[in-house]
Amino acid sequence: MFFEQIYDKTLAQASYMIGCQVSKEAIVIDPKRDVDTYLEIAKANNLSITHVAETHIHADFLSGSRELVELTGAKLFLSDEGGADWQYEFPHIGLKDGDIITIGNLTLEVLHTPGHTPESISFLLTDHPATDKPVMFFTGDFVFVGDVGRPDLLEEAAGVTGSKDIGAQQLFESLKLFKALPDYIQVWPGHGAGSACGKALGAVASTTVGYEKIRNWALQYEDFESFKTELLRDQPEAPYYFAMMKKLNKVDRPLLTEVPNHPTLSVEEMPEGAILVDTRNKVEFAKGHLPKSINIQNNNSLANWAGWMLTYDKPLILVADASAREEITRKLMRIGMDNIKGYITEIGDELIHTSIVDAEFIKHHLENDSSILLDVRNAIEYKKGHIKGSKHYFVGHLAKNLPNFEKDQLIIIQCQSGDRATIATSYLEKEGFTNVKNYSGSMVDWLAQGNPVV
């Protein structure tokens, strides 16, 4: 048997290629959208991708299943569980609980595991030349290492009222099925630490059923109400782009079968109405940047913050080093942000800078005037400890609702280590706030100096 996990650190998302080395056939489960990765793996291992499958209608990335089918002619296997409202709206082979997918000497048994979503399925793999007992369990967003898939995303991100209570009950029942599996079975989930699809995901790539029975908090509850209370408590904010992913992964849409090569533009060639996104390091951005540009750094969080701060209906112009263009394009296409008009690699000299302040500046102004210290971390972080006198406003919410402050009021922005503060500072300046300061050291610097929090 051939097996490889393909892990996208930028979205903490795992996909899998499993192949029979006798028949030379392979299946890909939950592929990301830049599918050339799978084609290269298949070629290097003398395999043909003949099957593609998904565990559910994804919310956090745009699936590459249809692109992969378009390029390979593979059969597409998708859930037909969950009821009429949770059916894929394009041709596929429908899967129900108990169905079997055969790839050479391998079989994948379909288990309906609702909770995270109504149509969610998992795949139980048997490698028949080795054993007639299942050995691997591909759980998608059902069970993670140390956590389970949150059932509130449909309500929080897609507006399906009341779905989190139903999902919690379904998940509680699905976990009984999981507990009944043999302890030795390997568990390969759809996400790792950093994903917003749960609140306590582990950082290791895989686990076992037996290990999760011991350490996974969600498997320790016998009482549903206690389970539900803990399940729904302190879940991370759901990024705005999740609603778009739910739609695009369900309906027919244009396919993108290769990574686009976008043109290089000059500052003068920027189209009217485009959103200008500067992907450089926050320090370089602070030293000098184009007016009305938003700083979303090209790191592992680029796609996440782009999904929070940018819209799908306006063209994007990206400021980046020439060598980073393909990498950035890949990250954005994974969440369906295809409306890129070009890259600016030379920004010239007519720049503005960010006003950076320190802890002493904050102490002085909090004591002596009506300035606002705005903590843009998430609600859980703020609740655990914040600077006395600060106001909380999560950075991701700026894109839909600006705070009700005067545009010329002194606003000092801080987060945990400076990245989110830079996003928030640049966004407020783009929206016309004229007296914004960035405490780039943020909580890390504040605590390092021994300053108190409440």
matplotlib code that plots the C-alpha trace (Angstrom):
import matplotlib.pyplot as plt

x = [0.0, 1.1, 0.2, 1.1, -0.4, -0.2, -0.4, -1.0, 0.4, -1.3, -4.7, -3.7, -5.4, -4.6, -5.3, -4.4, -3.2, -3.7, -2.7, -2.6, 0.9, -0.4, -3.2, -1.3, -4.6, -4.8, -7.5, -7.1, -9.2, -10.1, -7.6, -6.6, -7.2, -3.7, -3.8, -0.5, 0.9, -1.1, -0.2, 3.5, 3.2, 1.3, 3.8, 6.8, 5.3, 4.0, 0.3, -2.8, -5.4, -8.6, -10.7, -11.3, -13.4, -14.4, -15.5, -18.0, -18.8, -15.8, -16.0, -12.3, -10.9, -12.0, -11.8, -9.7, -11.7, -13.3, -10.1, -8.4, -11.2, -11.1, -7.3, -7.3, -10.7, -11.0, -14.4, -15.7, -17.2, -19.2, -21.7, -25.3, -26.2, -27.6, -30.9, -32.0, -30.3, -26.9, -26.5, -23.7, -25.1, -22.9, -22.4, -20.8, -21.1, -23.2, -22.1, -24.2, -23.3, -21.9, -20.9, -17.5, -15.0, -12.5, -9.0, -7.1, -6.5, -7.7, -11.3, -12.7, -15.9, -18.1, -19.3, -21.9, -20.5, -22.7, -22.2, -19.7, -22.0, -25.1, -23.6, -20.2, -18.7, -15.5, -13.6, -12.4, -9.5, -8.6, -5.4, -6.5, -3.1, -2.0, -5.2, -9.0, -9.3, -9.5, -6.3, -6.8, -9.7, -9.9, -12.2, -12.2, -13.6, -15.3, -12.5, -9.1, -6.1, -7.3, -10.5, -13.7, -15.3, -17.3, -21.0, -21.6, -19.9, -23.1, -24.8, -21.9, -20.5, -23.4, -26.4, -28.2, -30.2, -30.5, -28.0, -25.5, -27.9, -28.8, -25.2, -24.1, -26.6, -25.5, -21.9, -22.5, -24.1, -21.4, -18.7, -20.4, -19.5, -16.0, -15.6, -16.7, -13.8, -10.7, -8.1, -5.3, -6.9, -4.9, -6.8, -5.9, -7.9, -8.6, -7.0, -4.3, -3.4, -4.3, -7.5, -10.7, -12.7, -12.1, -10.7, -8.1, -6.6, -3.3, -0.1, 0.9, -0.2, -2.2, -3.4, -5.2, -8.7, -7.3, -5.2, -8.2, -10.3, -7.8, -6.9, -9.6, -11.8, -14.9, -14.7, -14.8, -18.5, -21.4, -23.9, -25.1, -25.8, -22.4, -20.8, -22.8, -21.9, -18.2, -18.4, -19.8, -17.8, -14.9, -14.9, -12.7, -14.3, -15.4, -13.6, -16.0, -14.8, -16.2, -19.6, -18.3, -16.4, -19.6, -21.4, -18.6, -17.9, -21.5, -22.5, -21.2, -18.4, -15.6, -12.6, -8.9, -6.8, -3.4, -1.7, -2.2, 0.7, -0.4, 1.2, 3.6, 2.1, 3.5, 1.9, 0.4, -1.3, -3.5, -7.1, -9.7, -11.5, -8.9, -8.0, -4.3, -2.7, 0.9, 2.3, 5.7, 7.0, 5.3, 8.6, 9.2, 5.6, 5.9, 9.0, 7.2, 4.1, 1.7, -1.3, -4.5, -2.7, -3.6, -0.7, -1.4, 2.0, 3.0, 3.3, 1.3, -1.6, -1.9, -5.0, -6.8, -6.5, -7.2, -10.4, -11.3, -10.3, -10.9, -14.0, -14.6, -16.3, -13.4, -10.1, -6.9, -3.5, -0.7, 2.6, 5.2, 8.7, 8.8, 10.0, 6.9, 4.2, 3.5, 3.5, 1.0, -1.2, -1.4, -2.4, -5.2, -6.5, -7.0, -9.7, -11.1, -9.6, -9.0, -9.7, -6.0, -5.2, -1.5, 1.5, 3.5, 7.1, 8.5, 6.6, 8.8, 9.5, 6.1, 5.4, 3.8, 4.9, 3.3, 3.6, 5.1, 4.8, 6.1, 4.7, 5.7, 3.6, 0.6, 1.0, 1.2, -1.8, -4.0, -3.4, -3.6, -6.1, -9.1, -7.1, -8.2, -6.1, -7.7, -6.9, -7.6, -7.0, -9.8, -12.3, -10.7, -7.3, -8.7, -10.6, -7.5, -5.7, -5.5, -4.1, -6.2, -8.3, -8.1, -11.1, -11.7, -12.4, -11.4, -9.4, -11.4, -14.6, -13.2, -13.9, -17.7, -18.2, -15.8, -15.7, -17.7, -14.8, -14.1, -11.8, -9.3, -9.3, -6.0, -6.3, -3.4, -3.6, -2.2, -2.6, -0.3, 2.9, 2.2, 1.0, -2.7, -2.1, -0.4, -3.4, -5.8, -3.7, -3.4, -7.1, -8.2, -5.9, -7.3, -10.7, -9.8, -8.8, -6.0, -4.5, -3.7, -0.6, 0.7, 2.0, 3.9, 5.4, 2.0, 1.3, 4.6, 6.5, 4.1, 4.5, 8.3, 8.6, 6.7, 3.6, 0.4, -2.7, -6.3]
y = [0.0, 3.5, 6.3, 10.0, 12.8, 16.2, 18.9, 22.6, 24.6, 27.8, 26.4, 23.5, 21.2, 17.6, 15.6, 12.1, 10.0, 6.2, 3.8, 0.1, -0.7, -3.7, -2.1, 1.3, 3.0, 5.8, 7.8, 11.4, 12.4, 16.1, 17.6, 21.2, 23.4, 23.6, 20.0, 19.8, 18.5, 15.3, 14.9, 15.1, 12.6, 10.2, 10.5, 10.0, 6.8, 5.3, 5.7, 6.9, 8.9, 7.0, 8.1, 11.4, 11.7, 14.2, 13.8, 16.7, 20.1, 22.1, 25.6, 26.5, 25.8, 25.5, 21.9, 20.8, 17.7, 18.9, 20.3, 16.9, 15.0, 17.4, 16.7, 13.0, 11.6, 10.1, 9.1, 11.6, 10.1, 12.5, 12.1, 11.7, 11.7, 14.6, 15.3, 17.4, 20.7, 19.1, 17.6, 18.5, 20.3, 18.8, 15.3, 12.7, 9.2, 9.4, 7.7, 6.3, 4.7, 1.2, 1.8, 0.4, 2.1, -0.3, 0.7, -2.4, -4.5, -1.7, -0.9, 2.1, 1.6, 4.7, 5.6, 8.4, 10.5, 13.7, 16.4, 18.8, 18.9, 16.8, 15.1, 14.3, 10.9, 9.1, 6.3, 3.1, 1.6, -2.1, -3.2, -6.7, -8.2, -7.5, -8.1, -8.3, -5.9, -2.1, -0.3, 3.4, 5.8, 9.1, 11.3, 14.6, 17.1, 14.4, 13.5, 15.4, 14.7, 15.8, 17.4, 17.0, 19.1, 22.0, 21.8, 25.6, 26.6, 26.3, 28.7, 31.0, 31.2, 30.2, 31.5, 28.1, 29.0, 26.2, 23.9, 23.9, 22.2, 19.6, 19.1, 18.7, 15.9, 14.2, 14.5, 12.9, 9.9, 9.7, 9.5, 6.3, 4.7, 6.0, 4.5, 1.1, 0.9, -1.2, 0.8, 0.0, 1.7, 4.8, 8.0, 10.5, 13.8, 16.6, 19.3, 20.0, 22.7, 26.2, 25.3, 27.2, 23.9, 23.1, 24.7, 22.2, 20.5, 18.7, 19.4, 15.8, 14.4, 11.4, 9.4, 6.1, 5.3, 4.0, 7.1, 9.4, 7.4, 8.3, 11.9, 13.5, 15.6, 15.0, 11.2, 11.6, 12.6, 10.2, 12.9, 14.8, 18.2, 18.4, 17.4, 20.0, 22.8, 22.1, 21.5, 25.0, 26.8, 29.1, 28.1, 30.4, 33.1, 31.7, 33.6, 35.5, 33.6, 30.3, 31.2, 31.6, 28.3, 26.5, 27.8, 27.3, 23.7, 22.8, 24.4, 24.2, 26.8, 27.7, 25.4, 26.5, 23.7, 25.4, 28.1, 31.4, 33.6, 37.1, 40.2, 42.6, 46.1, 49.5, 51.8, 53.8, 50.8, 49.9, 49.6, 51.8, 50.3, 47.6, 46.6, 47.0, 44.3, 44.7, 41.2, 42.3, 41.9, 44.2, 46.0, 46.8, 47.9, 50.3, 51.9, 52.8, 51.7, 52.9, 54.8, 52.9, 49.5, 46.8, 44.8, 41.1, 39.4, 36.5, 33.9, 30.8, 33.1, 34.9, 33.0, 33.2, 36.9, 37.5, 35.6, 37.8, 41.2, 41.0, 40.6, 38.3, 41.0, 43.5, 43.1, 42.6, 44.1, 42.6, 44.2, 41.4, 40.4, 39.0, 35.6, 35.2, 35.7, 32.0, 31.1, 33.9, 33.0, 29.4, 30.5, 32.7, 30.3, 27.7, 30.0, 30.9, 34.4, 34.4, 38.0, 39.0, 41.6, 41.7, 42.2, 45.3, 44.5, 48.1, 50.6, 53.7, 56.5, 58.2, 56.3, 56.8, 55.2, 53.6, 55.4, 52.8, 53.5, 51.8, 50.8, 54.2, 55.9, 53.8, 54.4, 58.2, 58.5, 56.2, 58.3, 61.7, 61.9, 60.3, 58.1, 54.6, 51.5, 48.9, 45.3, 43.4, 39.9, 37.3, 37.3, 34.3, 36.0, 39.2, 37.5, 35.6, 38.9, 42.4, 45.8, 47.8, 50.4, 48.7, 48.2, 44.9, 44.8, 41.7, 42.6, 40.3, 42.2, 45.5, 44.4, 44.4, 46.8, 49.7, 50.8, 53.9, 56.2, 59.7, 59.5, 61.9, 60.4, 58.9, 55.1, 52.9, 49.3, 46.2, 42.4, 39.6, 40.0, 42.7, 40.9, 41.5, 45.0, 45.9, 44.5, 46.6, 49.7, 49.6, 48.8, 51.7, 54.1, 52.8, 53.7, 57.2, 57.2, 59.8, 59.3, 55.6, 54.3, 50.8, 49.3, 46.6, 45.0, 44.4, 42.0, 40.2, 43.4, 44.6, 41.4, 41.2, 44.5, 43.2, 45.4, 44.2, 42.8, 42.3]
z = [0.0, -0.8, 1.7, 2.0, 4.0, 2.3, 4.9, 4.2, 7.1, 6.0, 6.7, 9.0, 6.5, 5.7, 2.6, 1.8, -1.1, -0.7, -3.5, -4.4, -5.7, -7.5, -9.6, -9.6, -8.6, -6.1, -4.2, -2.9, 0.1, 0.7, -1.8, -1.6, -4.7, -6.1, -7.2, -9.1, -5.8, -6.1, -9.8, -9.0, -6.1, -8.4, -11.2, -8.8, -7.4, -10.7, -9.7, -11.5, -9.5, -10.2, -7.3, -5.4, -2.3, 0.3, 3.9, 3.9, 2.4, 3.7, 5.2, 5.7, 2.2, -1.4, -2.3, -5.3, -5.9, -9.2, -10.5, -9.8, -11.5, -14.5, -15.0, -14.3, -15.2, -11.8, -10.3, -7.7, -4.5, -2.2, 0.6, -0.2, 3.5, 5.6, 3.8, 0.9, 2.1, 2.3, -1.2, -3.6, -6.7, -9.4, -10.8, -8.5, -7.2, -4.0, -0.8, 2.0, 5.3, 4.7, 1.1, 0.0, -2.3, -3.9, -5.0, -6.2, -3.1, -0.7, 0.5, 2.1, 4.1, 4.4, 7.9, 8.3, 11.2, 11.4, 14.0, 12.5, 9.5, 8.7, 5.6, 7.2, 6.4, 7.4, 5.7, 7.3, 5.3, 5.0, 3.4, 2.3, 1.4, 5.0, 7.0, 6.7, 9.6, 9.2, 10.0, 9.2, 9.8, 7.8, 9.9, 8.1, 10.7, 12.9, 15.3, 15.5, 17.6, 21.0, 19.8, 17.7, 15.0, 16.2, 15.4, 15.5, 12.3, 10.2, 12.6, 13.2, 9.6, 7.3, 9.4, 9.7, 12.9, 15.5, 13.7, 16.5, 19.0, 16.4, 15.5, 19.1, 19.5, 16.3, 17.2, 20.7, 18.9, 16.3, 19.0, 20.4, 17.0, 17.3, 20.8, 19.5, 17.1, 18.0, 19.9, 17.4, 14.4, 13.2, 13.0, 10.3, 10.7, 8.3, 10.4, 12.9, 15.4, 14.1, 12.4, 13.5, 13.0, 16.7, 19.8, 21.1, 18.1, 18.7, 16.7, 15.8, 12.5, 13.6, 16.6, 17.4, 18.5, 21.8, 22.5, 21.8, 24.2, 26.9, 26.1, 23.9, 26.2, 24.1, 24.7, 28.5, 28.7, 29.2, 29.9, 26.8, 28.4, 30.0, 26.7, 24.8, 27.3, 27.0, 23.2, 22.6, 25.1, 24.0, 20.3, 18.2, 16.0, 12.6, 9.8, 7.4, 4.4, 5.7, 4.4, 0.9, 1.1, 2.2, -0.9, -3.5, -2.3, -2.7, -6.0, -9.6, -10.1, -12.5, -12.2, -11.9, -13.0, -12.8, -10.7, -12.5, -13.4, -12.6, -14.2, -12.6, -12.4, -11.6, -9.0, -11.8, -13.3, -10.3, -11.4, -9.9, -6.9, -6.2, -2.7, -2.1, 0.1, 1.2, 2.0, 3.2, 6.7, 9.2, 10.0, 6.4, 6.0, 9.0, 7.5, 4.3, 2.3, -0.3, 1.0, 1.7, 1.7, 4.2, 5.7, 5.7, 5.9, 3.7, 6.4, 7.4, 8.4, 5.1, 3.8, 7.2, 7.6, 3.9, 4.5, 7.4, 5.9, 2.1, 0.0, -3.0, -5.1, -5.5, -7.4, -5.5, -6.1, -4.0, -3.0, -2.7, -3.5, -7.0, -5.7, -3.5, -6.2, -6.8, -3.1, -2.4, -5.3, -4.1, -0.6, -1.8, -4.4, -1.6, -0.3, -3.7, -3.8, -7.6, -8.4, -8.4, -11.0, -10.5, -8.2, -7.4, -6.7, -6.8, -4.6, -5.3, -2.9, -2.3, 0.8, 4.2, 7.5, 10.5, 13.8, 16.2, 20.0, 23.1, 26.6, 28.1, 25.5, 26.4, 30.2, 29.6, 27.4, 29.4, 32.4, 30.9, 28.0, 26.3, 23.9, 23.2, 23.7, 21.4, 22.0, 18.8, 20.0, 20.1, 23.0, 24.8, 24.8, 26.1, 28.9, 30.1, 30.6, 29.2, 29.9, 32.3, 30.5, 27.1, 25.0, 23.1, 19.3, 17.4, 14.3, 12.1, 12.8, 11.4, 7.8, 8.4, 11.3, 12.1, 15.7, 16.6, 17.2, 15.9, 12.9, 14.5, 17.9, 19.2, 18.9, 20.0, 18.6, 20.3, 20.1, 21.3, 19.3, 16.7, 13.6, 14.2, 15.5, 12.2, 10.2, 12.3, 12.2, 8.4, 8.0, 10.1, 8.3, 5.0, 6.2, 7.1, 10.7, 11.0, 14.4, 14.8, 16.6, 16.6, 19.8, 17.8, 20.8, 22.2, 25.1, 24.6, 25.2, 27.9, 30.0, 29.4, 31.1, 34.2, 33.6, 35.1, 33.4, 34.6]

ax = plt.figure().add_subplot(projection="3d")
ax.plot(x, y, z, "-o")
ax.set_aspect("equal")
plt.show()
